[in-house]
């Protein structure tokens, strides 16, 4: 299979593991490979299997809708799409909200950039250092992570702002209040040198960047400065949305003293594996386009049926609360396990979104080789995790389905502790 993969797919299409894994079946928080070996899944297909593998409600919704109609495009009225849009508009907190569905987070962010630049009549965008927003031409151009930016060519003029990474960079030594003040002062200084940008796009918790985040309230403080020039705030909730952080349903709510963002993008977990993404914006922004547009595959009946069933399950079973109840102790368990390991620089996160940053012992230098070794070691013991980070992919990423049990959390933590002691100790 690996040979066939390499013969027909791009060289730059990343694969985990020295001996890549073919996952063929899953249930709950566990998956099985082509050889029948079972793994506890702590990564959920890059935070996409949000509730559980083979969730019966989603499977039933998909097969039921597929038996009636798979697709008709947005040229026709679509009841499941309208019903899901109504639910999401209400949950967003954005007044007079409109929702546009896409097939991915990349496409959602691309649409948000189109809306913001058209509405503001500016192609200048503010983005965060260490950020990731997708693989399209426009979203690569606002991604502040060198490892995921294959070109410097861009349709946009992007300016990168401090603040997305709390414990690295020129302000890392400051306390939270002083850190926020320094980042705000830097933003204000930057805006004094350029024409007013269209928008700031920011992840409340940086996903590919290694689950880093600023102090709570930073983006609200930014927004007060941005509002002076009418600059929009786009919250990229592709990885943080739907309760994953535990404390809040949306990541932006940790910064909410000024209310919801102007634009919110989402994807990944809402479809629980189906291709669902989208943009939420107040009507005057969403309706600013003066040309025809459709979405051939965004909002198809079968994906909307899946997302509706998944959202119902999420809310009915309070999976946001479970992310808080299980994720908090898991984070503390991992912090305790790593506290004496010289190769672990930081254990961070909130809810079921946890990052472990590895360094060369005795230094502050990233250790991507150790991160790769932990990834392999965890797999050998039956645990799947991810990796990322802005410093040469040296952060482990832990993001299991939100239905994770306390017993499964302990099982995964015990495996990670054993592997980390062997490699980073």
Steps between C-alpha positions, in 0.01 A plus 500: 500500500783742582659439160170560322449817704840637401450410136186708449484765777718811554832473680395789727192314629616431856476156661553421868737222612799325344260217415181692410172385648184405311195549723206292383249497786407694811253511786477748784851622577677202344609408147643189334760472226511270198680234707227505764699680770298736722607849608362758743449809283626823660498700174163431336608545139650844579219601738235398247343196668359727769242284676591135429595261223199330338255707705166322444297822468729635229517168314120477503462859377748444216349173377146632532572816302714313245207270431287803408734758342873561525535838332324774309734808536411838647296588190205327667338533840659261746316429825791338695727792405246759618438309825871475579557866409223601738658300783851635437386861460332480841801333664744752352381798701544722192199730452308462173738219405526338160670164439676377186606135480823373345671163481803579720662741742734620226204595282323660798801722575540579131137616493548708815797675340294569187220649710730713717709642216190575290312659789797713604637565149848402614726205427704550817459234770635469851585146609672344800851363504505117525148480350351255249188569293502250211671388182337719230688787335334764717508308830867405458567871462359573849664197665780605734665158521793444265457124498155534340575788261630361169504838324549868585287602202167641610185681388502677838733727693541328836646652815577265789416596858644389836290317757398153383785327685512580872836357605728573207605825337599845629217529756515147644661618825207729586200410715165461325387860552830647384516252209158612377592867541823452303322319216231770486765773491680317219172469305424869548850592382465275194166656403662842519730409212254348250167569338206350691489124439187304410511258793693312763469122461591300810454156655395527867728201557755440225449147373779399262720741695501256792191599703648830613281791612524852638370608840121517515376840390783579257277504191244716676780746575611478136146562387478829688799622299373354172158661548659844485563437129205274429722190457302173517581202723483153341508220759629177346308240704582207271672315785371678814126512430211287631620474861843344458664743742254395773460842659319644199300390197709728276864582558433872453289501816819511708537852356135602500465829682429671165262230375537258209741550208389657174562171318537144633626207295445134588554148363651169614305378804149610402483232228666230715690388190268629229625796294331797667640850545351844504500870573276698735475878465249770562279567199661825383838326469372173353287682243773740382584294190343645184557205268331162467635211703404144590654204680484177305593272788468729804178425686411174325203323653698202624771705674242732655303201632819365657588834658150548641508155662851562633409839645190354665710226660765749614248729672274228640795324665678819616826404333633849567458425869669164451796670332534715812442220752733248331741742334588697813623199700673360189694825459605499865590130482731569206652806666583292806644220288720741304606731782837333555578419136779724362382448144152644563485878485128552554169316535217734400143510380141503616221247480587216264755706308841437659853565374833369631804691370830314486849651507856376509574449871677792661408739219203689360555348155218307336546124470300376200686168507375432852145595399517255209637231731218551752246481217649164395531373857139584582382316192700194601312500831161546335446877516459744210597865556592791274785746476547861394655824617662804356852397597579203274201286598609436856159499671282196561129562438236319706138545390282189545127487426303704753328188635829375649449325833709554811627141475609553139668828594702319766585219258636747246681708763674191637625408152624853438676508836687177428606613154598849610708368791688280255560769239489839676616398846 
